[in-house]
Structures are given as structure tokens and as C-alpha cells.
Amino acid sequence: MLPFRLAATVAGASGIVAALLGVVGLYGVIAYLVVRRTGEIAIRSALGARTGALLRHVLATGGWVVAVGLGSGAVLAPRCSRCRRMGRRGRPGRRCSGLDRRA
């Protein structure tokens, strides 16, 4: 029973660390976008844009980055998983590119 509990604890801790890394990465992307567009945000603010509109603009731009990352991850993860399963079975002479439908 102890090995299963230990494995579950390690898996849970790994999941928490992965979630924290994702949050920090998302913060980094949005911070980078804001720094890159500081001049544009300042001009919009000087011309009378409201704070909510500026915030929506920044979050929408960051949202596109997140959407592209989630979409590509959702498409590629099953294919990479299939490649790993093929490698474990040890089929000689076959290489999986991850994009091959016949795999």
C-alpha cells in the first residue's frame, strides 16, 4: 500500500509544480506583452481610453497566446503519446514522426 501512496503523492506534487510553472509562465508572457506595448498603452491612455478598455486589450492579446498554446498542445499531446507507446512496444524499423496518421 505504501508504494501506491508514495506514487500518488509524487504525482500530485508534480502536478502542483506543473500548475505553478504554468501560472508563472502565463504571468511572464502577459508581462512581456505589456512591456513591449508600454508606449501604445500610454498613448491610448493619454487619448482618453478607460482603464477597463486597456486591461481588456492586454488580456485579449495574452488570451490569443494562451489559446494558440492550448490548441497546439491539445493536438500534439495525443500524437506524442502514441509515439511513446510505439517506442515501448519496440517495433523495429518504424519511426513515429508524431504527424503520421498510420502510426
N, C-alpha and C positions, 0 to 999 in steps of 0.2 A: 504494500500500500504506500510505503514511503517513496519509492521511486516515481510513482504516478503523481503524488502530491508535489514532489520536487520538480518534476517536469512541468506540471501545471503552474507552479509558482514562477519558474523561469520563463515560461511562455507568456504569462501575464505581465511580468516585469519587462520583458522585451516589447510587448505591445504598448505599455505605458511610455517607454523610452521612444518608440517609433512615433507615437502620437505627439509627444513633446517636441521631437525633432521636426515633425510636420508643421506644428504651430510656429516654431521659431523660424522655419524656412518661409512660411507664408508671411510672417511679420517682416522678414528680410526683403522679400520681393516687393511688398507694398511700400516699405521704407525707401527702397531703391527707386521705385516709380515716383514717389513724392519728391525725393531729392532731385531726380532728373527733370521734373516738371515744376520746380520751385518758381522759376521766372514766369511761366504760364499761369500758375496759380496766383501769383502776386498781381499780375496784370488783370486777371479776371476779377480778383477781389477789389482792385482799385477802380474797375469799371462798374462795380456795384453788384457783383454776384454774391448771393447769400451763402452763408457757411454751409448750410444743408446741401445746396447745389454743388458746391465744391467737394464736399465729402462724398456725395453720390458719384460724382465724376471719378474721383480717385478710386473708390471701391469698385465701380464698374470696370475700370481699366484693370485693376487687380483681379477682378472676377473672371475676366477673359483668360488671363494667365492660368488661373486655377482650373477653369473649365477645360482648357486645352490639355493641361497636365492630367486631370482626372480621366478625360476621354482617351488619351493615348495610353494611360496606364490600364484602363479597363479593357482596351482592345489587345494590348500586348501581353498582359499578365497570363491569360489562359494559354496563349501560344508558347510563352516561355515555359510554363508549367508542363505542357505537352513535350517540349524538347527535353526537359529534365527527366520525365518518365521514360522517354525513349533511351536516354543515356543509361538509366538504371537497368533497363532490360538488356542492354548490351547488343543491339542489333548491329552486326558487322557490316561495314561498307555503307552505312546510312548516316548522313549528317542532316541535322534539322536546322533550317535557316530561321525558323520561327514564323515564316510567312508562307510556307509550303502547305497547301491545303491537303495534300495526300499523306501528310505525316500522321 
